[in-house]
Amino acid sequence: MSKKVLFVLTSHDELGDTGLKTGFWTEELAAPYYALSDKGVEITLASPKGGLPPIDPKSEDPSAQTEATRRMDNDTILKDKLKNTYKLSEVKSEDFDAVFYPGGHGPLWDLAEDKVSQELIVDFYSNDKPVGFVCHAPGVLKDVKINGEYLVNGKKVTGFTNTEEEAVQLTEIVPFLVEDMLKKNGGVYSKIADWNPYAVVDGKLVTGQNPASSEKVAEELLKLI
């Protein structure tokens, strides 16, 4: 019986009031998608609004391309799935073995505030199913609570660092800083040198620091399912 993993992507495409576009970061979808699907995992894509989620235009820069993103460029099956993501409100945790959230700046605006997403994460986690987040996606845990306690409270976590955010010059634009939020909510936050692959596992919670960490997060998720 093949394992099933739900990927939750952002539907948000505005970078604050800069007039610039954002969305999900291509590598953070592509790398985990292939790390899992090549091992026979069945992947379903969902987003708050359904349909085609916005891609962060910066993740299309030649400098941001990887083997996985180049493979995605020619993958008609994945592109078709992307065009037709399920609405988040239509998916149920019982149909999947784990959930994974790719980053990009988009999730800080929509998924971080999305009640449906929050309930979904609680459902997975309370039923002992792994939950994975990479880069900005740990930001979606901002208001997620289990029995009145922040899910990240007392848990080992990582996520996009304040200095990585400074490097992309968006410190003043984002609604909150992932590193600060995780610490504020009681997370035991750690990181390594900026832009290096780093993933942290605490029980069923897997978090990755930056785009380069996305495949690592997927590999850790795979071990847990």
Secondary structure as GFF3:
##gff-version 3
##sequence-region A 1 225
A	DSSP	beta_strand	4	8	.	.	.	ID=ss1
A	DSSP	alpha_helix	26	37	.	.	.	ID=ss2
A	DSSP	beta_strand	42	47	.	.	.	ID=ss3
A	DSSP	three_ten_helix	57	60	.	.	.	ID=ss4
A	DSSP	three_ten_helix	62	64	.	.	.	ID=ss5
A	DSSP	alpha_helix	67	73	.	.	.	ID=ss6
A	DSSP	alpha_helix	76	83	.	.	.	ID=ss7
A	DSSP	beta_strand	86	87	.	.	.	ID=ss8
A	DSSP	three_ten_helix	88	90	.	.	.	ID=ss9
A	DSSP	three_ten_helix	93	95	.	.	.	ID=ss10
A	DSSP	beta_strand	98	101	.	.	.	ID=ss11
A	DSSP	alpha_helix	106	109	.	.	.	ID=ss12
A	DSSP	three_ten_helix	111	113	.	.	.	ID=ss13
A	DSSP	alpha_helix	115	126	.	.	.	ID=ss14
A	DSSP	beta_strand	131	134	.	.	.	ID=ss15
A	DSSP	three_ten_helix	137	141	.	.	.	ID=ss16
A	DSSP	beta_strand	145	146	.	.	.	ID=ss17
A	DSSP	beta_strand	149	150	.	.	.	ID=ss18
A	DSSP	beta_strand	156	157	.	.	.	ID=ss19
A	DSSP	alpha_helix	162	167	.	.	.	ID=ss20
A	DSSP	alpha_helix	178	184	.	.	.	ID=ss21
A	DSSP	beta_strand	188	189	.	.	.	ID=ss22
A	DSSP	beta_strand	199	202	.	.	.	ID=ss23
A	DSSP	beta_strand	205	208	.	.	.	ID=ss24
A	DSSP	three_ten_helix	211	213	.	.	.	ID=ss25
A	DSSP	alpha_helix	214	224	.	.	.	ID=ss26
###
